[in-house]
Structure formats: structure tokens, C-alpha cells
Amino acid sequence: MAAVADCFTRREPRLLAREMCEAMLMELDTRNCWTLAVRHEVA
């Protein structure tokens, strides 16, 4: 994430981007917004 850290001026969007990247790399049978949100306890 250090390569794209300069794209985000605030800390919160940078952390969210990191979480989303980590979520997309998880080994799940199905990846969609709902499964990612449940996995990260957002929903």
C-alpha cells in the first residue's frame, strides 16, 4: 500500500483502501460486497 499511499490525503480513506485490498485477496468461495462487508463486520 505504500506505493499508493500518496493518492490519499487523509488517513481514513487510505485505511479503507487497504482493508478492501486485503478483502479482495481473501480466500472466499464468493466475493461480493455483502460477503466482504460481513467478513469485515461492517454489515
N, C-alpha and C positions, 0 to 999 in steps of 0.2 A: 504494500500500500504506500510505501514511501515514494514510489515513482509518481503517484497521482495525488499525493498529499497537498501539493501546491494548488491543485484545482479547486480546493475547498478553503474558503476564507475562515469559516467557523469550525469549531471542534465537533459539534453535534452532527452535521451532515457527513463529515469525514468518518465518524464512528458508525453511522448508519450505513454508509457505503461499504465499510469493512465487514459489518455484520451481514449485509446482503451478499457480498462476495463469498464469505465463509459458508453461508447457507446454500448458495448455488453449488458449492464444492462438496456438500454433504452427500453421503450415500443413502439416498432415499429411493423408493420404488417410483414415486410420482413427485415431481417438483412443480408446484404451482404456488400462487400467492397464499392460498389457505394453508397448505402444509408447511410452508416456510414460516408463516406467522404463528402457527400453533407450536412449531418446534422452538421458536424463539419467545414463546409465551407473550406474544403481542395481542393475539386474538382472545 
